[in-house]
């Protein structure tokens, strides 16, 4: 038997053998439904570690985006104040949904580890101020 035929036979045997296996499917990811409105987010803050799907809907009259960031320990609970400061620390982005017009929605998936996170919107209003500086920041902890 040629090498090519032998390899094809091995692959076929493995394929047939694996068809009868009862390996469990991975768990469904948690879904975090987020409503974006004028200068705020509404969602269930009890987000667990693991795969999460963020589904965001813009119910406001302005465009909004959803930026998921990891908040350093020293900024936990103080991110909104940090945004008002002239000296801001960088934070790591974990997920991003580009700006959505009113009535639009979008989704992204991310693997979350235990840490402190925040949802933020950096869309700029006609007055030159970004939504996050107007209070569109929401912190939560993943355990």
C-alpha positions as CSV (number, residue, x, y, z in Angstrom):
1,X,0.0,0.0,0.0
2,X,1.4,3.4,-0.9
3,X,2.1,6.0,1.8
4,X,-0.7,8.2,0.5
5,X,-3.3,5.4,0.6
6,X,-2.0,4.3,4.0
7,X,-2.4,7.9,5.4
8,X,-5.9,8.2,3.9
9,X,-6.9,4.9,5.5
10,X,-5.6,6.1,9.0
11,X,-7.5,9.4,8.7
12,X,-10.7,7.6,7.7
13,X,-10.3,5.1,10.6
14,X,-9.8,8.0,13.1
15,X,-12.8,9.9,11.7
16,X,-15.1,6.9,12.0
17,X,-13.7,6.1,15.5
18,X,-14.3,9.7,16.7
19,X,-17.9,9.8,15.5
20,X,-19.1,7.5,18.3
21,X,-17.5,9.6,21.1
22,X,-19.6,11.3,23.7
23,X,-17.3,14.2,24.6
24,X,-19.2,17.0,26.2
25,X,-19.6,20.2,24.2
26,X,-18.1,23.3,25.7
27,X,-20.4,25.3,28.0
28,X,-22.4,28.1,26.3
29,X,-20.8,31.5,27.0
30,X,-22.6,33.9,29.3
31,X,-24.4,36.7,27.6
32,X,-24.2,40.3,28.9
33,X,-26.9,42.4,27.5
34,X,-25.9,46.1,27.6
35,X,-28.2,49.0,26.9
36,X,-26.3,52.2,25.9
37,X,-28.2,55.5,26.5
38,X,-27.2,59.0,27.0
39,X,-24.2,58.9,29.2
40,X,-24.8,55.6,30.8
41,X,-24.9,51.8,30.5
42,X,-27.5,49.5,31.9
43,X,-26.6,45.8,32.4
44,X,-26.4,43.0,35.0
45,X,-23.1,43.6,36.8
46,X,-22.7,40.0,37.9
47,X,-20.3,38.9,35.2
48,X,-18.4,35.7,35.8
49,X,-14.9,34.6,34.6
50,X,-14.8,32.8,31.3
51,X,-16.1,33.4,27.8
52,X,-18.6,36.3,27.7
53,X,-20.6,37.7,24.8
54,X,-21.4,41.3,25.2
55,X,-24.6,42.3,23.2
56,X,-25.1,46.1,23.2
57,X,-28.1,48.0,21.9
58,X,-28.1,51.8,21.5
59,X,-31.4,53.0,22.8
60,X,-30.3,56.7,23.0
61,X,-30.6,59.5,20.6
62,X,-26.8,59.9,20.1
63,X,-24.2,57.4,18.7
64,X,-22.4,55.3,21.4
65,X,-19.6,52.7,21.5
66,X,-18.8,50.0,23.9
67,X,-15.2,49.8,25.1
68,X,-14.3,47.1,27.7
69,X,-11.2,47.9,29.6
70,X,-9.2,46.2,32.5
71,X,-9.0,48.6,35.4
72,X,-5.7,48.6,37.4
73,X,-6.2,47.9,41.1
74,X,-5.2,51.4,42.1
75,X,-7.9,52.9,39.9
76,X,-10.7,50.5,40.9
77,X,-13.7,52.6,41.9
78,X,-12.0,55.8,40.8
79,X,-12.0,55.5,37.1
80,X,-14.6,58.3,36.5
81,X,-12.5,60.7,38.6
82,X,-9.3,59.6,36.7
83,X,-11.0,60.6,33.5
84,X,-11.5,64.2,34.8
85,X,-7.8,64.4,35.8
86,X,-5.2,66.1,33.6
87,X,-2.9,63.1,34.4
88,X,-4.5,59.9,33.1
89,X,-3.1,56.4,33.3
90,X,-3.4,54.0,30.4
91,X,-5.8,51.0,30.7
92,X,-5.8,47.8,28.6
93,X,-8.7,47.4,26.1
94,X,-10.2,43.8,26.2
95,X,-13.2,44.3,23.9
96,X,-14.6,46.9,21.5
97,X,-17.8,47.6,19.7
98,X,-17.4,50.6,17.2
99,X,-19.9,53.5,17.5
100,X,-23.4,52.5,16.8
101,X,-26.1,55.0,15.6
102,X,-29.4,55.3,17.6
103,X,-31.4,52.1,17.3
104,X,-28.4,49.9,16.2
105,X,-26.8,47.1,18.1
106,X,-23.7,44.9,18.0
107,X,-21.9,42.0,19.7
108,X,-18.4,41.0,20.7
109,X,-17.0,38.0,22.6
110,X,-14.1,38.0,25.1
111,X,-12.5,35.7,27.6
112,X,-12.6,37.3,31.0
113,X,-10.3,36.5,33.9
114,X,-11.0,37.6,37.5
115,X,-10.2,41.3,37.6
116,X,-11.8,44.7,37.7
117,X,-13.3,46.0,34.4
118,X,-15.2,49.0,33.1
119,X,-17.4,49.7,30.1
120,X,-16.7,53.1,28.6
121,X,-17.8,55.2,25.6
122,X,-15.3,57.6,23.9
123,X,-17.6,59.1,21.3
124,X,-17.1,62.8,21.1
125,X,-20.1,65.2,21.3
126,X,-20.3,68.3,19.2
127,X,-19.2,70.3,22.3
128,X,-15.8,68.5,22.1
129,X,-16.3,66.4,25.2
130,X,-16.2,62.6,25.2
131,X,-19.1,60.6,26.6
132,X,-16.8,58.9,29.2
133,X,-16.0,62.3,30.7
134,X,-19.7,63.0,30.9
135,X,-20.2,59.9,33.1
136,X,-20.5,57.1,30.5
137,X,-18.3,54.8,32.6
138,X,-19.5,51.7,34.5
139,X,-17.1,49.5,36.6
140,X,-17.7,45.9,37.6
141,X,-15.6,43.0,39.1
142,X,-15.3,39.6,37.6
143,X,-14.7,36.8,40.1
